[in-house]
């Protein structure tokens, strides 16, 4: 995998209508929101709430695709699929991978000059 799989700035800019300022806002919202989404995902697993786990993993997947985070998108997609299939133990076992991929993407976004808005 390449560094671009962690963070593809061209993807973020393209998803932001080629507007660098908007890309910064999108990245900032992403950095603010994903920790909350991860907490929700963890809570869903604690309650064995399949529907919420699937929905939250889907949300993380979409958000990471928007900011150009392919590795996080792929890990979240796997979690979403496993939850949808009712494989909650496997989906929960994938949570550490999702968290690692978020931290990796967060570091890349911060290094690229993006920061949380909050």
C-alpha positions in Angstrom: 0.0 0.0 0.0 1.1 3.5 -0.7 1.0 6.7 1.4 -1.8 7.7 -1.0 -3.9 4.8 0.5 -3.6 6.6 3.8 -4.5 10.0 2.5 -5.2 11.0 -1.1 -5.2 14.8 -1.1 -6.4 14.9 -4.7 -9.5 12.9 -3.7 -10.2 15.4 -0.8 -9.8 18.4 -3.2 -12.0 16.7 -5.9 -14.7 15.9 -3.4 -14.6 19.5 -2.3 -15.3 20.9 -5.8 -11.6 21.8 -6.2 -11.9 24.3 -3.4 -9.0 24.2 -1.0 -10.8 26.2 1.7 -13.8 23.9 1.5 -11.4 20.9 1.6 -10.0 22.3 4.9 -13.5 22.6 6.3 -14.4 19.1 5.2 -11.2 17.7 6.8 -11.8 19.7 10.0 -15.3 18.3 10.3 -14.1 14.8 9.7 -11.4 15.2 12.4 -14.0 16.5 14.8 -16.6 13.9 14.1 -14.9 10.6 13.7 -13.9 10.2 17.3 -17.6 10.5 18.2 -18.4 7.9 15.5 -15.8 5.5 16.9 -17.3 5.9 20.4 -20.8 5.2 18.9 -19.4 2.1 17.1 -17.9 0.9 20.3 -21.1 1.5 22.2 -23.1 -0.4 19.5 -20.8 -3.4 20.0 -21.1 -3.2 23.7 -24.9 -3.4 23.3 -24.7 -6.0 20.5 -26.7 -3.4 18.4 -26.2 -4.8 14.9 -28.2 -2.0 13.1 -26.3 0.8 14.8 -23.0 -0.9 14.2 -23.7 -1.3 10.5 -25.0 2.3 10.2 -22.0 3.9 12.1 -19.5 1.8 10.1 -21.2 3.0 6.9 -20.9 6.6 8.1 -17.2 6.2 8.8 -16.7 4.5 5.4 -18.4 7.4 3.6 -16.6 10.1 5.5 -13.2 8.5 5.0 -13.9 8.2 1.3 -14.8 11.9 1.1 -11.4 12.9 2.7 -9.4 10.4 0.6 -8.6 7.9 3.3 -8.7 4.6 1.5 -7.3 2.4 4.3 -9.9 3.7 6.7 -12.6 3.3 4.1 -11.7 -0.3 3.5 -11.5 -1.2 7.2 -14.9 0.5 7.8 -16.4 -1.2 4.8 -15.4 -4.6 6.2 -16.9 -3.7 9.6 -20.1 -2.6 7.9 -20.4 -5.8 5.9 -19.7 -8.0 8.9 -22.3 -6.2 11.0 -24.8 -6.4 8.1 -24.2 -10.2 7.9 -24.8 -10.5 11.7 -21.2 -11.4 12.4 -20.9 -9.0 15.3 -18.0 -10.7 17.0 -16.0 -10.5 13.8 -17.1 -6.9 13.2 -16.1 -6.0 16.8 -12.7 -7.7 16.3 -12.2 -5.3 13.3 -12.7 -2.2 15.5 -9.0 -1.9 16.5 -8.1 -1.9 12.8 -10.6 0.9 12.1 -9.1 2.9 15.0 -5.5 2.4 13.8 -6.5 3.5 10.3 -8.2 6.6 11.7 -5.1 7.5 13.7 -3.0 7.0 10.6 -5.3 9.2 8.5 -5.6 11.8 11.2 -1.8 12.1 11.3 -1.6 12.5 7.6 -4.3 15.2 7.6 -2.6 17.1 10.3 0.7 16.8 8.5 -0.9 18.1 5.4 -2.0 21.2 7.4 -5.6 20.3 8.1 -6.9 20.7 11.6 -10.1 20.0 13.6 -12.6 22.9 13.5 -13.7 22.5 17.1 
